[in-house]
Amino acid sequence: MLLENMLEYNRKFVEDGQPIREPSLYPNKNAVVLTCMEPQIESLLRNALDLQDGDVEMIKNAGGFVSDPYDSVMRSLLIAVYERRADEIFVIGHYGCWMKDFDAEAAIERMKLQGVSEESMEGFNNNKGLAEWLNGSQQVEEMVRTSVSTIENHPLLPEDTPVHGLIVDPSTGKLDVIVYGF
């Protein structure tokens, strides 16, 4: 089991007395990044943007997408702005995102196979439907634009907070600006 391997590594890590840097209360660059949950994306962005540990708040989810102005991602962004001194928001998608090929109906079938009842799936997310909620958007540029718009137009976000939308190429690290926030 993976947990046992992690705990064993952690035990050795602690025993060896690895130096631990005291965490900073605020990000060094006063920014928050919303990006995809793809495992390698965070290290790619750190390298491509010259980010060190503690430079920015990093929020990750499927597609780097704000699906609802009142979801937990938006909550985290607002907390980053008001409590963690983030002065700018960066929504960074990536080319080749697996969400463009995501099949919500196939995921729902896998849920059923795992024992999730039809009753649990009915009326999901205020009757928007489970498939719609799972899907988000199929195109990365559309996901970035939609997320930026949702964030910019949130009634609790300060009007002077720039919200930028970018897409990174995972094979080169090159960034394309989709929305230049002002």
Secondary structure by P-SEA (a helix, b strand, c coil): caaaaaaaaaaaaaaaccccccccccccccbbbbbccccaaaaaaaaaaccccccccccccccccccccccaaaaaaaaaaccccccbbbbccccccccccccaaaaaaaaaaacccccccccccccccaaaaacccccaaaaaaaaaaaaaacccccccbbbbbbcccccccbbbbccccc
